Amino acid sequence: MKVGKHHFNFNPQLSSDVQSKQVTVEIDIKEHKFNREKCLMLQIRNVTSAMDSYALQIDAKKQQQFKTSMQHEIVSHLTSIISVADLLKQEHHGGRDNHLADDISSSAH
């Protein structure tokens, strides 16, 4: 392995009848001199909870992007419907169409 940080995922097998959760570890390899010799120092950390938290943040961001996109799509179509209803009210004076256009306009505003 090269000097630097490396991430590994594994499933520790605690016993044959227990399903274990995947664990993510970070191994940080640094080069040091000790008694004038090159040595490698390994720092191993369990970063499972940090990675899980990061994944939740990503999921929340994707959900927000989806909601924003859907809101834009819905509002665009509703604006078109309302505009058509307003045009219908201007062109037709009275009758069933005017009543429907009034219902659409009053619901929108």
Buried (B, 14 or more C-beta within 10 A) or exposed (E): EEEEEEEEEEEEEEEEEEEEEEBBBBBEBEEEEEEEEEEEEEEEEEBBEEBEEEEEEEEEEEEEEEEEEEEEEEEEEEEEEBEEBBEBBEEBEEEEBBEBBEEBBEEEE
